[in-house]
């Protein structure tokens, strides 16, 4: 599922039009508290806050109800409370068609064993958002998780057969081929956006080369990325990945520290810190790796890859 845009104050105020000042303030406070809990992976508390906010909505606020309910359903999904996801998304869809609600309810139906209802909802989401590559890949992953990749592949083929209308479509198709492990098709799809110096496509092309074991080509791409976009956390992270693949762990650590010294986004910091754990593990320094993993989980308690590393390291 795609991340929703959080806390754009002007949009929130517009959505809240229709309530009195005190009610509006409480509604906004409860909604914001829910988002804060959600960011901290405290999903039960988040659900409670979103339910409180929803209870303050009136019939003139369908957009606000939808907004809050989508957040609530996302938290229920994290809690694996699929019956509640189904009910919350049904509540959303009673207010009007919504692709995200169709998708999440489809996931809930699939988890609950109702494959026919799941497919009907996935089809509804696909009709509403026929060019949402990420959503189609998510649908495939849901079927893959229950060993029904053949059903999920129908959705992937549908979106892959769409005519590319620009560099973004090429990049999205490259992302899908990369996920599927078809690195040649991924490289072909990414060729145009990489040539045009599309930022995310260059990063992904580096990953494609790494997956093919071609660390030299990956290193060249990440160096070109750094020359084009300057010294960024992303460029140093990519170069560190090349060093890790080549077994040059000390240089990889230097690259990671260089990246962390920059003004980095939270997602880039997460990648760098995760790869730092990997490097220490590769160096057989399990004590430091475990310490780094503990610090990582304090920062990112909901990170599945980090949790796996931590679970492994505590057994060493």
C-alpha positions in Angstrom: 0.0 0.0 0.0 1.2 3.5 -0.8 2.0 5.9 1.9 -0.6 8.6 2.4 0.4 12.2 2.6 0.5 13.3 6.2 -0.6 16.6 7.8 -1.0 19.2 5.2 -2.5 21.9 7.4 -4.4 23.8 4.7 -6.0 20.6 3.4 -7.0 19.5 6.8 -8.6 22.8 7.6 -10.6 22.6 4.4 -11.7 19.1 5.2 -12.9 20.2 8.6 -15.2 22.9 7.3 -18.6 22.3 8.8 -17.9 21.8 12.5 -17.9 24.3 15.2 -14.5 25.7 16.3 -14.1 23.6 19.5 -15.3 20.4 17.8 -13.0 21.2 14.8 -10.0 21.7 17.1 -10.7 18.4 19.0 -11.2 16.5 15.7 -8.0 17.9 14.3 -6.2 17.1 17.6 -7.4 13.5 17.6 -6.5 13.0 14.0 -3.0 14.4 14.4 -2.6 12.3 17.6 -3.5 9.2 15.5 -1.0 10.1 12.9 1.7 10.5 15.5 0.9 7.2 17.1 0.9 5.6 13.6 4.4 7.0 12.8 5.6 5.5 16.1 4.1 2.1 15.2 1.6 2.4 18.1 -1.3 1.2 16.0 -3.8 0.3 18.7 -3.5 3.9 20.2 -3.7 5.3 16.7 -7.0 3.4 16.0 -8.5 4.7 19.2 -7.5 8.3 18.2 -8.9 8.0 14.7 -12.2 6.5 16.0 -12.5 9.5 18.4 -11.9 11.9 15.5 -14.4 10.0 13.3 -17.0 10.3 16.0 -16.8 14.1 15.9 -17.6 14.2 12.2 -21.1 15.1 11.0 -22.9 14.1 7.8 -21.6 17.2 6.0 -18.0 15.9 6.2 -17.7 12.9 3.9 -14.2 13.8 2.8 -13.0 14.1 6.4 -14.7 10.7 7.3 -12.9 9.1 4.3 -9.6 10.6 5.2 -9.7 9.5 8.9 -11.0 6.1 8.0 -8.2 5.4 5.5 -5.7 6.0 8.2 -7.6 3.8 10.6 -7.8 1.0 8.1 -4.1 1.2 7.5 -3.4 0.8 11.2 -5.8 -2.1 11.4 -4.0 -3.7 8.6 -0.7 -3.4 10.5 -2.4 -5.0 13.5 -3.6 -7.8 11.1 -7.2 -7.1 12.3 -8.6 -8.0 8.9 -12.2 -8.1 10.0 -11.9 -4.5 11.1 -10.1 -3.5 7.9 -13.0 -5.0 6.0 -15.6 -3.1 8.0 -13.7 0.2 8.0 -13.2 0.1 4.2 -16.9 -0.8 3.7 -17.7 2.3 5.7 -15.5 4.3 3.3 -17.0 2.8 0.2 -20.5 3.6 1.4 -19.5 7.2 1.2 -18.2 6.8 -2.4 -15.8 4.8 -4.5 -12.2 4.9 -3.4 -9.4 2.9 -5.0 -7.4 2.7 -1.7 -10.3 1.4 0.2 -11.1 -1.2 -2.5 -7.4 -2.3 -2.4 -7.3 -2.6 1.4 -10.6 -4.4 1.6 -9.4 -6.7 -1.1 -6.4 -7.6 1.0 -8.6 -8.2 4.0 -10.9 -10.5 2.1 -7.9 -12.4 0.8 -6.5 -12.8 4.3 -9.9 -14.0 5.5 -10.1 -16.6 2.7 -12.8 -15.0 0.5 -10.9 -15.0 -2.7 -13.9 -14.1 -4.9 -14.7 -11.0 -2.9 -11.0 -10.1 -2.9 -10.7 -10.3 -6.6 -13.8 -8.2 -7.1 -12.3 -5.4 -4.9 -8.9 -5.6 -6.6 -10.7 -5.3 -9.9 -12.6 -2.3 -8.6 -9.3 -0.6 -7.6 -7.7 -1.5 -10.9 -10.6 0.1 -12.9 -10.3 3.3 -10.8 -6.5 3.5 -11.0 -5.4 1.7 -14.2 -2.0 3.3 -14.3 -1.1 2.9 -10.6 1.9 0.6 -11.1 2.7 0.4 -7.3 -0.8 -0.7 -6.5 -0.8 -3.4 -9.2 2.5 -4.7 -7.8 1.1 -4.7 -4.3 -1.8 -6.8 -5.5 0.6 -9.2 -7.1 2.5 -9.4 -3.8 -0.6 -10.2 -1.9 -1.4 -13.2 -4.2 2.3 -14.2 -4.1 2.1 -14.4 -0.3 -0.6 -17.1 -0.5 1.1 -19.0 -3.3 -1.3 -17.7 -6.0 1.2 -15.8 -8.1 -0.6 -16.8 -11.3 -3.6 -14.8 -10.3 -1.5 -11.8 -9.3 0.4 -12.0 -12.5 -2.8 -11.1 -14.4 -2.7 -7.7 -12.7 1.0 -7.2 -13.5 0.6 -8.1 -17.1 -2.3 -5.7 -17.3 -0.3 -2.7 -16.1 2.9 -3.8 -18.0 0.9 -3.9 -21.2 0.0 -0.2 -20.8 1.6 2.0 -23.4 4.4 4.0 -21.7 3.6 7.7 -21.9 6.9 9.0 -20.5 9.9 8.4 -18.4 7.9 7.8 -15.2 6.0 4.9 -16.8 9.4 3.4 -18.0 10.7 3.7 -14.5 7.7 2.1 -12.9 7.9 -0.8 -15.4 11.6 -1.2 -14.6 10.7 -1.4 -10.9 8.2 -4.2 -11.5 10.7 -6.2 -13.6 13.4 -5.6 -11.0 11.0 -7.0 -8.3 10.3 -10.0 -10.5 14.0 -10.7 -11.0 13.9 -10.1 -14.7 16.9 -7.8 -14.7 17.4 -7.6 -18.5 13.9 -6.3 -19.0 14.4 -4.0 -16.0 17.6 -2.6 -17.6 15.8 -2.1 -20.9 12.9 -0.3 -19.3 15.2 2.0 -17.3 17.5 2.9 -20.3 15.6 6.0 -21.3 15.0 7.5 -17.8 18.7 6.8 -16.9 19.9 8.5 -20.0 17.7 11.5 -19.1 19.3 11.5 -15.6 16.0 10.6 -13.8 17.1 10.4 -10.2 15.1 7.4 -9.0 15.8 5.5 -12.2 19.6 5.9 -11.8 19.4 4.5 -8.3 17.4 1.6 -9.4 19.7 0.9 -12.3 22.5 0.6 -9.8 20.5 -2.0 -7.9 19.9 -3.9 -11.2 23.6 -4.0 -11.9 24.3 -5.2 -8.4 21.7 -7.9 -8.7 23.5 -9.1 -11.8 26.8 -9.1 -10.0 28.2 -6.3 -12.1 29.6 -4.1 -9.4 31.7 -2.0 -11.8 28.7 -0.9 -13.8 26.8 -0.2 -10.6 29.7 1.9 -9.2 29.8 3.9 -12.5 26.0 4.6 -12.3 26.3 5.7 -8.6 29.3 7.9 -9.4 27.3 9.5 -12.3 24.5 10.0 -9.9 26.8 11.8 -7.5 28.2 14.0 -10.3 24.6 14.9 -11.4 22.9 15.4 -8.0 25.9 16.2 -5.8 27.1 14.5 -2.6 23.9 13.0 -1.3 23.1 10.2 1.2 21.6 8.2 -1.7 24.8 8.4 -3.7 27.0 7.3 -0.8 24.6 4.5 0.1 24.8 3.2 -3.5 28.6 3.3 -3.5 28.6 1.6 -0.1 26.5 -1.2 -1.6 29.1 -1.7 -4.3 31.8 -1.8 -1.7 29.8 -4.4 0.3 29.4 -6.5 -2.8 33.1 -6.4 -3.4 33.9 -7.3 0.2 35.5 -3.9 0.9 33.8 -3.4 4.2 36.0 -0.7 5.7 35.5 1.5 2.7 31.8 0.8 2.8 31.7 2.0 6.5 33.5 5.2 5.4 30.9 5.8 2.7 28.1 5.2 5.1 29.5 7.6 7.6 30.0 10.2 4.9 26.4 9.8 3.9 25.1 10.1 7.5 27.1 13.3 7.9 25.0 15.0 5.3 21.5 16.5 5.7 19.6 13.3 5.0 15.9 12.4 4.7 14.5 9.8 7.2 14.3 7.1 4.5 17.9 7.7 3.4 19.1 7.6 7.0 17.2 4.3 7.5 18.9 2.8 4.4 22.4 3.9 5.6 21.9 2.7 9.2 20.5 -0.7 8.0 23.5 -1.2 5.7 25.8 -0.3 8.6 24.4 -3.2 10.5 25.0 -5.4 7.4 28.7 -4.3 7.2 29.5 -5.1 10.8 27.8 -8.5 10.4 29.9 -9.2 7.3 33.0 -8.2 9.3 32.0 -10.8 11.9 31.8 -8.0 14.5 28.5 -9.3 15.9 28.7 -7.3 19.1 28.7 -4.0 17.2 26.2 -5.3 14.7 23.8 -6.2 17.5 24.3 -2.8 19.2 23.6 -1.0 15.9 20.5 -3.2 15.3 19.2 -2.4 18.7 19.6 1.4 18.0 18.0 0.8 14.6 14.9 -0.9 16.1 14.5 2.0 18.6 14.3 4.4 15.7 12.4 2.2 13.3 10.3 -0.3 15.3 8.2 -1.2 12.3 11.0 -2.1 9.9 10.7 -5.7 8.9 14.2 -6.1 7.5 15.7 -4.5 10.6 13.7 -6.8 12.8 15.0 -9.9 10.9 18.6 -8.7 11.4 18.0 -8.1 15.0 16.4 -11.4 15.6 19.4 -13.1 13.9 21.9 -11.1 15.8 20.5 -11.8 19.3 21.1 -15.5 18.7 24.8 -15.0 18.0 
